Amino acid sequence: MQVLVLATLDGIAYGSLVFLVAVGLTLVFGVMRILNVAHGSFYALGAYAAASIGGALASAGLSPWLAYPMFIVAAVLVGVVVGGLMERFLLQRIYGHEETLQLLVTFAVFMILDNAQRLIWGVQPYFYSEPLRLLGNVKIAGITYTAYQTLFLPLVALAVLFGLRWFLRYTLAGSIIVAVTEDREAATAVGINARRVFFLTFVIGVTLASLGGALASPTTSVLPGMGAEMIVLSFAVAATAGLGQIEGAAVAALMIGLGRSMAVFFAPELEVVMPYIIMVLVLLVRPEGLFGKSTARKI
């Protein structure tokens, strides 16, 4: 029973991080219809930025509690600077082109950013555990577990989920994004600047991915290549949920997080493939994903 509880706590914490990255990917695809292969690189950049800024705060002797607002600062910096530049000077040139070109271009960006990480931070792992230590531990069903992973990460994931839904449903900017998503031509005809909507959407999606990386930095070693695993998992979550489904991404991330965690404890040989087994089983039953809908394609 204790092992089951521990596996469940691990799965919820991991699923929370995967959700933050996958929901950004889902949002970008839902609005812009671009599968951004470089999305995992923003997760890694967020982790590196958080670890670097956290190390600088510690070296300066500042309060360790500044680490928490630092997560947001790191995520916004990556989202606005790197994501904004990518959308403005690269993606705007390939809107409307074939999906194959979009995949190749974003894959090229992934390779460039992956090598840029090695150039800037080297190949030695970074680890910034101060935020994990500050919140201490909690006891659940006789299991001692870090409050950061048990409480903080799931609460942040829930806040992002409900905050994103509120933004899209009850704000003017959110309504404009939804209008462009539903019918770009009609939205443009009534005066909506679709390019500006695409820029805002991409920056939000990248910021969410880098926030996931920033929050992951206290729980794992930050090292080159960490973005590759996360982008594959994010695609698995998006496909399982149904492309463009935000609430579905939360459910799918939790399923994949719990499935992977259970495999770690009870069937270690299946750890790597478990997320994809879940994805395949779902798609065999519902090819459009758990929450996806079959729609007529506009020609």
C-alpha positions, 0 to 999 in steps of 0.5 A: 500500500505504501508503494502504491501511495508513493507511486501515486504521488510521483505520478501526480507530480510528474503529470503536473509538469508534463501538463504545463508543457503539453498544454502550451503545445496544445494551445499553439496547435489549437490556434495556429495549427503548427506542431512545434517540435522546438517546444521541448527546447523551451522547457529546457531553456526554462529549466536552465534559466531558473537554475542559473538565476537561482544560483545567482540569487544564492551567490548574492546572499539574497532571500531563498524565497525569491526563488518562487517569483524567479520561476515566473521571471525565467519563464516570461524571459524565455517566452517573450524573448526567445519565443517572440523572436522565433514567431516574429522572424521565422514562423510568420514566414511559413504560415500557410505552407505545407505541414512538412515544411513547418515540422522541418523548420521547427525541428531545425530550431530544436537542433539549434537551441539544443546546441545553444544550450551546450554552448552556453551552459556546457554539458555538466548538469545543473541542480538547484534544490533550494525551493524543494528544501524551503517547503519541507516535507509532508506525511501522507498515508505514512509516506514522507514526501516533499511538499513542493511535489505533493502540493505546490506543483499540482496547485500550479498546474490547476491554477494554469488550467483554470486560469487559461480557461477563464482567460479564453472564455471571459476576457476580450483577448481570449475571445479574440483568440477563440474567434481566430481559432474557429474561423480565421478568415471570418475573424480577419474579415471583421478587423481582427489582426490574426498575426498579432493573435498568433504572436500572443498565442505562441508567446503564451505557449512558450511561456507555459513550456518554460514555466514547466522547465523552471518548476522542474529544475529543483526536482531533477538535474538540468542537462542537455537533451532534457527537452527531447524527452519532454517534447515526445511526452507532450506529443503523446499527451496532446494525441491522447487528449485530442489535438487542441483540447486543453482540459483533455491535456490535463486528464491525459497528462495525469494518466501518463504521469500515473502510468509511468510512475506505476511502471517505475515501481511495479514494472521497470522494464516498461517505464520508457514505453508506458506513456506510448502504450497508453496513447496507442490504447486510447487511439485504438478506441478513439482515433481522435483522442479522448476529448477530440471531435470528428469535424468536417475539413474545410476545403 
